[in-house]
Each structure stands twice: as structure tokens, then as C-alpha cells.
Amino acid sequence: MATEQLKIYGDRKSQPTRAIMLFCKLNGIEFEEITVELFDQEHLTPQFEVGYLLNTILAPARGLTMNPHSAIECEKILSSALSILESFWLKDSQKFLLGYDQPTIADLSAVCELMQF
């Protein structure tokens, strides 16, 4: 049975999209790129809106009021997660995030996300 080619829906201006494409290219994984223009808000059209998880997360960008209690909780969780990550990731002779000798998409995505701050 033939397998369907991987489809990556995204915008190259988006770090996660770039990380996934880079991972696929480095590992010889063929894929079809389907561009979804974020700046044109194409991801908010009915065609893409249902599967777009960030529609539930980007409330402030959509003009909705932020919940201060939730923001404080999220900052605590993020700070804790970064402390854990910094305690072992690439420290001394440690392996990559998933315990491999080579980086995975998790490592590439983490680096790209952390470099944005």
C-alpha cells in the first residue's frame, strides 16, 4: 500500500514551520509544503480555523482581555520548565533532549523558540 506524502501546512515566517521543514530536509523526509499566510490571517479562514490550535491561545492578539491570574500561572510554569531544561540540556557531555547523540526536531524547535526571546 502506497503511503501519502507528508504535508506541512505553515508559513516560513513561523519558527515552528521552519524547524519542522529543516528537520525533514536534514533527515531526507520528503514533504509537500502548503503555504498558509499568517500575516494575511489565512489560518483564521474556515478552511484552516478548525485545526488551528493557536486560535484558543492567542486571545490578546485577537483583542480579547487577558486573564491576569492565568498569565501569572503560565509565567510560573514557563520559568519552571526553563529551569529544568537548563539543568540538563547540552550540559557537559549530556545528550540531546530525547537522549539521542544527534539532535531531533525537539532540539531544533527548542533552540529556535528560545532564541526568539
ChimeraX commands (.cxc) that place a marker at each C-alpha (Angstrom):
marker #1 position 0.00,0.00,0.00 radius 0.5
marker #1 position 1.42,3.39,-1.00 radius 0.5
marker #1 position 1.77,5.96,1.73 radius 0.5
marker #1 position 0.61,9.52,1.28 radius 0.5
marker #1 position 3.34,12.16,1.18 radius 0.5
marker #1 position 3.74,14.25,4.33 radius 0.5
marker #1 position 2.06,17.65,4.06 radius 0.5
marker #1 position 3.38,20.56,6.08 radius 0.5
marker #1 position 0.90,23.40,6.44 radius 0.5
marker #1 position 2.67,26.55,7.53 radius 0.5
marker #1 position 4.28,29.88,6.87 radius 0.5
marker #1 position 8.06,30.14,6.56 radius 0.5
marker #1 position 7.87,33.27,8.71 radius 0.5
marker #1 position 6.86,30.94,11.56 radius 0.5
marker #1 position 9.67,29.35,13.59 radius 0.5
marker #1 position 7.89,26.04,14.18 radius 0.5
marker #1 position 7.26,25.70,10.44 radius 0.5
marker #1 position 10.92,26.35,9.68 radius 0.5
marker #1 position 12.04,23.88,12.36 radius 0.5
marker #1 position 9.84,21.11,11.00 radius 0.5
marker #1 position 10.96,21.73,7.41 radius 0.5
marker #1 position 14.62,21.80,8.48 radius 0.5
marker #1 position 14.19,18.55,10.39 radius 0.5
marker #1 position 12.60,16.88,7.37 radius 0.5
marker #1 position 15.29,18.11,4.99 radius 0.5
marker #1 position 18.14,17.05,7.29 radius 0.5
marker #1 position 16.61,13.59,7.64 radius 0.5
marker #1 position 15.72,13.08,3.98 radius 0.5
marker #1 position 11.98,13.13,4.64 radius 0.5
marker #1 position 10.09,14.26,1.56 radius 0.5
marker #1 position 7.16,16.59,2.13 radius 0.5
marker #1 position 4.72,18.83,0.35 radius 0.5
marker #1 position 4.75,22.40,1.60 radius 0.5
marker #1 position 1.33,24.03,1.78 radius 0.5
marker #1 position 1.68,27.73,2.49 radius 0.5
marker #1 position -0.74,29.27,4.97 radius 0.5
marker #1 position -0.19,33.04,5.08 radius 0.5
marker #1 position -0.23,34.03,8.75 radius 0.5
marker #1 position 0.05,37.79,8.15 radius 0.5
marker #1 position -2.97,37.60,5.84 radius 0.5
marker #1 position -4.76,35.63,8.61 radius 0.5
marker #1 position -5.38,32.73,6.27 radius 0.5
marker #1 position -5.19,30.41,9.29 radius 0.5
marker #1 position -8.40,32.04,10.56 radius 0.5
marker #1 position -10.41,31.18,7.45 radius 0.5
marker #1 position -12.96,28.37,7.74 radius 0.5
marker #1 position -10.64,26.11,5.71 radius 0.5
marker #1 position -7.92,26.19,8.38 radius 0.5
marker #1 position -9.57,27.54,11.55 radius 0.5
marker #1 position -10.82,24.21,12.91 radius 0.5
marker #1 position -7.36,22.61,13.01 radius 0.5
marker #1 position -5.50,25.69,14.20 radius 0.5
marker #1 position -4.79,25.13,17.89 radius 0.5
marker #1 position -3.46,28.62,18.49 radius 0.5
marker #1 position -6.91,30.10,17.91 radius 0.5
marker #1 position -7.52,29.21,21.54 radius 0.5
marker #1 position -4.20,30.62,22.80 radius 0.5
marker #1 position -3.73,33.94,21.03 radius 0.5
marker #1 position -6.57,35.75,22.76 radius 0.5
marker #1 position -4.64,39.01,23.39 radius 0.5
marker #1 position -3.62,39.26,19.73 radius 0.5
marker #1 position -7.26,38.84,18.79 radius 0.5
marker #1 position -8.32,41.73,21.02 radius 0.5
marker #1 position -9.64,39.63,23.89 radius 0.5
marker #1 position -8.90,40.52,27.51 radius 0.5
marker #1 position -6.05,38.67,29.19 radius 0.5
marker #1 position -6.74,36.84,32.42 radius 0.5
marker #1 position -4.08,38.16,34.89 radius 0.5
marker #1 position -4.31,35.04,37.10 radius 0.5
marker #1 position -3.72,32.76,34.10 radius 0.5
marker #1 position -0.79,34.92,32.95 radius 0.5
marker #1 position 0.88,34.59,36.37 radius 0.5
marker #1 position 0.35,30.81,36.37 radius 0.5
marker #1 position 1.73,30.49,32.83 radius 0.5
marker #1 position 4.81,32.51,33.74 radius 0.5
marker #1 position 5.47,30.22,36.74 radius 0.5
marker #1 position 5.12,27.13,34.56 radius 0.5
marker #1 position 7.40,28.57,31.87 radius 0.5
marker #1 position 10.03,29.60,34.42 radius 0.5
marker #1 position 9.97,26.14,36.00 radius 0.5
marker #1 position 10.21,24.42,32.61 radius 0.5
marker #1 position 13.18,26.57,31.57 radius 0.5
marker #1 position 14.97,25.81,34.86 radius 0.5
marker #1 position 14.51,22.08,34.29 radius 0.5
marker #1 position 15.68,22.38,30.69 radius 0.5
marker #1 position 18.76,24.38,31.68 radius 0.5
marker #1 position 19.67,21.80,34.34 radius 0.5
marker #1 position 20.45,19.07,31.81 radius 0.5
marker #1 position 20.15,20.07,28.15 radius 0.5
marker #1 position 23.56,20.18,26.46 radius 0.5
marker #1 position 25.25,20.45,29.84 radius 0.5
marker #1 position 28.71,18.90,29.96 radius 0.5
marker #1 position 28.53,15.69,27.92 radius 0.5
marker #1 position 24.75,15.24,28.14 radius 0.5
marker #1 position 22.82,14.01,25.17 radius 0.5
marker #1 position 20.14,15.94,23.32 radius 0.5
marker #1 position 16.59,16.42,24.64 radius 0.5
marker #1 position 15.31,12.95,23.82 radius 0.5
marker #1 position 18.51,11.23,24.92 radius 0.5
marker #1 position 19.99,10.78,21.45 radius 0.5
marker #1 position 23.51,11.61,20.30 radius 0.5
marker #1 position 22.06,13.59,17.38 radius 0.5
marker #1 position 19.58,16.48,17.59 radius 0.5
marker #1 position 15.91,15.79,16.92 radius 0.5
marker #1 position 13.10,18.09,15.86 radius 0.5
marker #1 position 12.53,18.73,19.58 radius 0.5
marker #1 position 16.05,20.17,19.89 radius 0.5
marker #1 position 15.71,22.30,16.75 radius 0.5
marker #1 position 12.34,23.63,17.82 radius 0.5
marker #1 position 13.58,24.39,21.35 radius 0.5
marker #1 position 16.62,26.29,20.07 radius 0.5
marker #1 position 14.52,28.34,17.65 radius 0.5
marker #1 position 11.92,29.15,20.31 radius 0.5
marker #1 position 14.48,30.10,22.95 radius 0.5
marker #1 position 16.39,32.33,20.54 radius 0.5
marker #1 position 13.26,34.41,19.94 radius 0.5
marker #1 position 13.34,35.77,23.50 radius 0.5
marker link #1:1,2 radius 0.2
marker link #1:2,3 radius 0.2
marker link #1:3,4 radius 0.2
marker link #1:4,5 radius 0.2
marker link #1:5,6 radius 0.2
marker link #1:6,7 radius 0.2
marker link #1:7,8 radius 0.2
marker link #1:8,9 radius 0.2
marker link #1:9,10 radius 0.2
marker link #1:10,11 radius 0.2
marker link #1:11,12 radius 0.2
marker link #1:12,13 radius 0.2
marker link #1:13,14 radius 0.2
marker link #1:14,15 radius 0.2
marker link #1:15,16 radius 0.2
marker link #1:16,17 radius 0.2
marker link #1:17,18 radius 0.2
marker link #1:18,19 radius 0.2
marker link #1:19,20 radius 0.2
marker link #1:20,21 radius 0.2
marker link #1:21,22 radius 0.2
marker link #1:22,23 radius 0.2
marker link #1:23,24 radius 0.2
marker link #1:24,25 radius 0.2
marker link #1:25,26 radius 0.2
marker link #1:26,27 radius 0.2
marker link #1:27,28 radius 0.2
marker link #1:28,29 radius 0.2
marker link #1:29,30 radius 0.2
marker link #1:30,31 radius 0.2
marker link #1:31,32 radius 0.2
marker link #1:32,33 radius 0.2
marker link #1:33,34 radius 0.2
marker link #1:34,35 radius 0.2
marker link #1:35,36 radius 0.2
marker link #1:36,37 radius 0.2
marker link #1:37,38 radius 0.2
marker link #1:38,39 radius 0.2
marker link #1:39,40 radius 0.2
marker link #1:40,41 radius 0.2
marker link #1:41,42 radius 0.2
marker link #1:42,43 radius 0.2
marker link #1:43,44 radius 0.2
marker link #1:44,45 radius 0.2
marker link #1:45,46 radius 0.2
marker link #1:46,47 radius 0.2
marker link #1:47,48 radius 0.2
marker link #1:48,49 radius 0.2
marker link #1:49,50 radius 0.2
marker link #1:50,51 radius 0.2
marker link #1:51,52 radius 0.2
marker link #1:52,53 radius 0.2
marker link #1:53,54 radius 0.2
marker link #1:54,55 radius 0.2
marker link #1:55,56 radius 0.2
marker link #1:56,57 radius 0.2
marker link #1:57,58 radius 0.2
marker link #1:58,59 radius 0.2
marker link #1:59,60 radius 0.2
marker link #1:60,61 radius 0.2
marker link #1:61,62 radius 0.2
marker link #1:62,63 radius 0.2
marker link #1:63,64 radius 0.2
marker link #1:64,65 radius 0.2
marker link #1:65,66 radius 0.2
marker link #1:66,67 radius 0.2
marker link #1:67,68 radius 0.2
marker link #1:68,69 radius 0.2
marker link #1:69,70 radius 0.2
marker link #1:70,71 radius 0.2
marker link #1:71,72 radius 0.2
marker link #1:72,73 radius 0.2
marker link #1:73,74 radius 0.2
marker link #1:74,75 radius 0.2
marker link #1:75,76 radius 0.2
marker link #1:76,77 radius 0.2
marker link #1:77,78 radius 0.2
marker link #1:78,79 radius 0.2
marker link #1:79,80 radius 0.2
marker link #1:80,81 radius 0.2
marker link #1:81,82 radius 0.2
marker link #1:82,83 radius 0.2
marker link #1:83,84 radius 0.2
marker link #1:84,85 radius 0.2
marker link #1:85,86 radius 0.2
marker link #1:86,87 radius 0.2
marker link #1:87,88 radius 0.2
marker link #1:88,89 radius 0.2
marker link #1:89,90 radius 0.2
marker link #1:90,91 radius 0.2
marker link #1:91,92 radius 0.2
marker link #1:92,93 radius 0.2
marker link #1:93,94 radius 0.2
marker link #1:94,95 radius 0.2
marker link #1:95,96 radius 0.2
marker link #1:96,97 radius 0.2
marker link #1:97,98 radius 0.2
marker link #1:98,99 radius 0.2
marker link #1:99,100 radius 0.2
marker link #1:100,101 radius 0.2
marker link #1:101,102 radius 0.2
marker link #1:102,103 radius 0.2
marker link #1:103,104 radius 0.2
marker link #1:104,105 radius 0.2
marker link #1:105,106 radius 0.2
marker link #1:106,107 radius 0.2
marker link #1:107,108 radius 0.2
marker link #1:108,109 radius 0.2
marker link #1:109,110 radius 0.2
marker link #1:110,111 radius 0.2
marker link #1:111,112 radius 0.2
marker link #1:112,113 radius 0.2
marker link #1:113,114 radius 0.2
marker link #1:114,115 radius 0.2
marker link #1:115,116 radius 0.2
marker link #1:116,117 radius 0.2
view
